[in-house]
Amino acid sequence: MKEGTREILPQRRRCETFTFKHDNIVYTASIGYYDDACTRPGEVFLDACKTGTAINVFVRDSAIAISFALQCGTTVEQIRSAFTRDAEGRPEGPLGALMDVLAERAGRVAGAT
């Protein structure tokens, strides 16, 4: 893929949905994957607890930006390492926490093959 070129996902694709908790807020994430590898995400949807709240709008819009970055060739690890972390390396925000979950899941799947 040429740098900066957006790679569109196929119409039908594997998707997984899961929840995770960060700072006492439960988030629901749905991840769509490319067909060529079961660990390469190409889209991210993220919702916080209540529709219409500022946090929900923020995480939904941020997930769109992450999706565009993934579709333009940015890796989960590159995105993950860019988010703010505390002194012990833990993510300070929900997007960093989501990227940690994706990196962990990719490692677990890659290690199983």
Beta strands, then each sheet from edge to edge (+ up, - down):
strand 1: 15-22
strand 2: 25-33
strand 3: 41-47
sheet 1: 1+ 2- 3+
end
